[in-house]
């Protein structure tokens, strides 16, 4: 089951895989490009490549 401190993977079919003791990481290098003057988050900034909500 997917819970805090118990990460999991959910595939396109909804199948859940839990691997005990595994760690996950996320790339965040593209986040700073979404901040504009005054440290305001702007997902519509021309330099922002994050997915739009």
MDAnalysis code that builds the backbone (N, CA, C; Angstrom):
import MDAnalysis as mda
import numpy as np

u = mda.Universe.empty(159, n_residues=53, atom_resindex=np.repeat(np.arange(53), 3), trajectory=True)
u.add_TopologyAttr("name", ["N", "CA", "C"] * 53)
u.add_TopologyAttr("resid", np.arange(1, 54))
u.add_TopologyAttr("resname", ["UNK", "UNK", "UNK", "UNK", "UNK", "UNK", "UNK", "UNK", "UNK", "UNK", "UNK", "UNK", "UNK", "UNK", "UNK", "UNK", "UNK", "UNK", "UNK", "UNK", "UNK", "UNK", "UNK", "UNK", "UNK", "UNK", "UNK", "UNK", "UNK", "UNK", "UNK", "UNK", "UNK", "UNK", "UNK", "UNK", "UNK", "UNK", "UNK", "UNK", "UNK", "UNK", "UNK", "UNK", "UNK", "UNK", "UNK", "UNK", "UNK", "UNK", "UNK", "UNK", "UNK"])
u.atoms.positions = np.array([
    [0.833, -1.179, 0.000],
    [0.000, 0.000, 0.000],
    [0.879, 1.243, 0.000],
    [0.483, 2.259, -0.740],
    [1.231, 3.511, -0.828],
    [0.884, 4.405, 0.356],
    [1.865, 4.668, 1.199],
    [1.666, 5.554, 2.343],
    [2.931, 6.374, 2.551],
    [2.855, 7.361, 3.439],
    [4.045, 8.136, 3.772],
    [5.081, 7.194, 4.356],
    [6.315, 7.347, 3.947],
    [7.430, 6.491, 4.366],
    [7.309, 5.061, 3.864],
    [6.422, 4.815, 2.923],
    [6.293, 3.509, 2.284],
    [5.990, 3.761, 0.807],
    [7.013, 4.202, 0.043],
    [6.773, 4.554, -1.351],
    [6.375, 3.351, -2.184],
    [5.718, 3.633, -3.284],
    [5.287, 2.560, -4.171],
    [5.279, 3.066, -5.603],
    [5.028, 2.157, -6.509],
    [4.908, 2.485, -7.925],
    [3.541, 2.015, -8.390],
    [2.870, 2.849, -9.173],
    [1.574, 2.487, -9.738],
    [1.722, 2.569, -11.248],
    [1.471, 1.450, -11.945],
    [1.638, 1.460, -13.399],
    [0.367, 1.946, -14.091],
    [0.396, 2.001, -15.394],
    [-0.720, 2.516, -16.187],
    [-2.003, 1.720, -15.987],
    [-1.876, 0.462, -15.582],
    [-3.050, -0.382, -15.357],
    [-3.544, -0.329, -13.920],
    [-2.867, 0.467, -13.069],
    [-3.276, 0.579, -11.674],
    [-2.653, -0.450, -10.759],
    [-1.746, -1.275, -11.284],
    [-1.073, -2.266, -10.449],
    [-0.070, -1.569, -9.539],
    [-0.102, -1.907, -8.250],
    [0.765, -1.279, -7.259],
    [1.910, -2.219, -6.921],
    [3.136, -1.687, -6.946],
    [4.322, -2.443, -6.566],
    [4.987, -1.734, -5.400],
    [5.231, -2.471, -4.325],
    [5.922, -1.932, -3.157],
    [7.208, -2.724, -2.988],
    [8.321, -2.015, -2.870],
    [9.614, -2.665, -2.662],
    [10.166, -2.196, -1.323],
    [10.164, -3.072, -0.350],
    [10.605, -2.723, 0.992],
    [12.058, -2.255, 0.990],
    [12.304, -1.137, 1.666],
    [13.654, -0.627, 1.821],
    [14.196, 0.150, 0.639],
    [13.404, 0.357, -0.402],
    [13.896, 1.083, -1.574],
    [13.734, 2.583, -1.360],
    [14.602, 3.364, -1.966],
    [14.535, 4.818, -1.894],
    [14.243, 5.373, -3.276],
    [13.572, 6.497, -3.300],
    [13.247, 7.162, -4.548],
    [13.802, 8.579, -4.522],
    [14.048, 9.127, -5.685],
    [14.495, 10.508, -5.811],
    [13.774, 11.133, -6.996],
    [13.728, 12.424, -7.008],
    [13.077, 13.144, -8.090],
    [14.020, 14.224, -8.597],
    [14.114, 14.380, -9.899],
    [14.926, 15.449, -10.470],
    [14.210, 16.781, -10.258],
    [14.962, 17.776, -9.816],
    [14.358, 19.082, -9.560],
    [15.091, 20.215, -10.271],
    [16.014, 19.878, -11.152],
    [16.840, 20.899, -11.795],
    [16.028, 21.914, -12.591],
    [14.830, 21.557, -13.052],
    [14.055, 22.467, -13.892],
    [13.115, 23.377, -13.097],
    [13.028, 23.220, -11.790],
    [12.116, 24.038, -10.989],
    [12.540, 25.509, -10.916],
    [13.819, 25.841, -10.717],
    [14.187, 27.262, -10.604],
    [13.759, 28.114, -11.800],
    [13.667, 27.544, -12.977],
    [13.271, 28.306, -14.164],
    [11.822, 28.772, -14.098],
    [11.062, 28.262, -13.149],
    [9.654, 28.635, -13.008],
    [9.446, 29.764, -12.001],
    [10.531, 30.241, -11.397],
    [10.426, 31.348, -10.450],
    [10.842, 32.635, -11.138],
    [10.058, 33.672, -10.918],
    [10.307, 34.959, -11.547],
    [10.742, 35.976, -10.493],
    [10.785, 37.230, -10.871],
    [11.191, 38.307, -9.969],
    [10.416, 38.233, -8.660],
    [11.118, 38.390, -7.556],
    [10.488, 38.335, -6.242],
    [10.203, 36.918, -5.790],
    [10.849, 35.948, -6.432],
    [10.665, 34.530, -6.081],
    [9.215, 34.078, -6.184],
    [8.520, 34.566, -7.193],
    [7.137, 34.174, -7.435],
    [7.108, 32.987, -8.399],
    [6.386, 31.942, -8.027],
    [6.239, 30.782, -8.899],
    [5.325, 31.146, -10.058],
    [5.790, 30.911, -11.277],
    [5.007, 31.208, -12.468],
    [5.146, 30.045, -13.437],
    [4.162, 29.153, -13.422],
    [4.203, 27.982, -14.299],
    [4.036, 28.355, -15.769],
    [3.621, 29.591, -16.034],
    [3.463, 30.049, -17.413],
    [4.682, 30.804, -17.927],
    [5.723, 30.923, -17.113],
    [6.946, 31.597, -17.556],
    [7.506, 30.869, -18.777],
    [8.043, 31.626, -19.708],
    [8.545, 31.020, -20.945],
    [9.672, 30.025, -20.690],
    [10.382, 30.179, -19.585],
    [11.485, 29.277, -19.264],
    [11.048, 28.057, -18.455],
    [9.800, 28.047, -18.010],
    [9.308, 26.960, -17.152],
    [8.875, 25.763, -17.994],
    [9.495, 24.619, -17.746],
    [9.167, 23.405, -18.507],
    [8.399, 22.382, -17.681],
    [7.974, 22.770, -16.473],
    [7.190, 21.847, -15.651],
    [5.828, 21.620, -16.290],
    [5.222, 20.454, -16.058],
    [3.878, 20.215, -16.588],
    [2.885, 21.196, -15.970],
    [1.956, 21.640, -16.751],
    [0.929, 22.560, -16.263],
    [-0.184, 21.763, -15.580],
    [-0.736, 22.316, -14.484],
    [-1.818, 21.586, -13.780],
    [-3.073, 21.496, -14.615],
])
